[in-house]
């Protein structure tokens, strides 16, 4: 880990980013006072998503996107947003 002035950091940003990617931590200072730390992003450790991996685990009704009945529409449009605050 080392400290660099913000003006120097501006002129050497590409180099500093490469160093951070290799595991170094760089402290960026303004007037000798540390104000930021440049570090590499951690890999999240998650495996990539696989399309269809939930097949057989979830169920969606055949009519889930069917139009609402008049009663449902009335509830949707005319009900208070916070029913307990009436």
Backbone torsions as a table, in degrees:
resi	resn	phi	psi	omega
1	UNK	NA	136.4	174.7
2	UNK	-145.8	164.4	-176.0
3	UNK	-108.8	142.5	178.7
4	UNK	-138.1	145.8	179.1
5	UNK	-71.2	147.5	-176.8
6	UNK	-59.2	-36.2	178.6
7	UNK	-63.8	-44.3	177.8
8	UNK	-65.0	-38.9	-179.9
9	UNK	-61.6	-38.6	178.9
10	UNK	-61.5	-41.3	-176.0
11	UNK	-80.1	-17.9	-176.6
12	UNK	-120.0	25.1	-172.8
13	UNK	-55.7	-47.5	-178.5
14	UNK	-57.7	-45.2	179.3
15	UNK	-63.0	-43.1	-178.7
16	UNK	-65.0	-39.9	178.3
17	UNK	-63.3	-41.6	177.1
18	UNK	-61.5	-43.4	179.2
19	UNK	-63.2	-41.2	178.4
20	UNK	-63.9	-40.5	179.6
21	UNK	-62.9	-26.2	178.8
22	UNK	-87.2	1.7	174.7
23	UNK	109.3	-5.0	178.8
24	UNK	-78.3	148.4	173.9
25	UNK	-107.0	130.9	-177.8
26	UNK	-119.7	125.4	176.2
27	UNK	-93.1	128.9	177.6
28	UNK	-103.4	128.0	-175.0
29	UNK	-119.9	153.1	174.6
30	UNK	-123.7	120.7	-177.2
31	UNK	55.7	38.1	177.8
32	UNK	81.6	-3.7	-179.7
33	UNK	-101.8	121.3	-179.9
34	UNK	-59.5	132.7	179.9
35	UNK	-127.7	-17.9	-178.0
36	UNK	-155.8	160.2	177.0
37	UNK	-126.8	130.9	177.9
38	UNK	-102.8	117.2	179.6
39	UNK	-136.4	162.2	177.9
40	UNK	-73.9	149.0	173.3
41	UNK	-72.2	139.6	176.6
42	UNK	-80.1	144.5	173.5
43	UNK	-73.0	138.8	-172.0
44	UNK	-73.7	-12.1	177.4
45	UNK	75.6	-1.5	179.1
46	UNK	-83.5	145.8	174.5
47	UNK	-80.0	149.8	179.6
48	UNK	-61.0	149.1	178.2
49	UNK	-69.9	143.5	179.0
50	UNK	-115.1	116.7	-180.0
51	UNK	-57.5	135.4	177.6
52	UNK	85.9	5.2	-176.0
53	UNK	-70.0	-16.0	177.9
54	UNK	-94.8	5.6	-179.4
55	UNK	-57.5	128.9	-178.6
56	UNK	88.8	-9.6	-179.7
57	UNK	-102.7	-20.4	179.6
58	UNK	-126.8	160.5	-179.5
59	UNK	-138.9	136.0	176.6
60	UNK	-123.4	128.4	-179.0
61	UNK	-61.7	148.5	179.5
62	UNK	-61.1	-29.3	-176.6
63	UNK	-105.7	24.5	-175.8
64	UNK	-61.3	-26.4	-180.0
65	UNK	-108.0	19.0	178.0
66	UNK	-70.7	153.3	178.1
67	UNK	-59.2	147.6	178.8
68	UNK	-74.3	152.2	175.9
69	UNK	-72.1	167.0	178.4
70	UNK	-59.2	-39.2	179.9
71	UNK	-64.0	-44.3	179.1
72	UNK	-65.1	-41.3	178.3
73	UNK	-62.2	-41.4	178.9
74	UNK	-62.2	-43.8	177.6
75	UNK	-62.4	-40.5	-178.3
76	UNK	-63.9	-46.0	-174.5
77	UNK	-86.7	-32.2	-170.6
78	UNK	-104.9	-7.2	-179.6
79	UNK	-78.8	149.3	177.2
80	UNK	-68.0	151.3	-179.9
81	UNK	-65.6	-41.7	179.2
82	UNK	-116.7	90.9	-172.2
83	UNK	-57.4	-28.5	-178.0
84	UNK	-80.1	-6.0	-177.5
85	UNK	-98.4	18.1	-177.4
86	UNK	-69.3	NA	NA
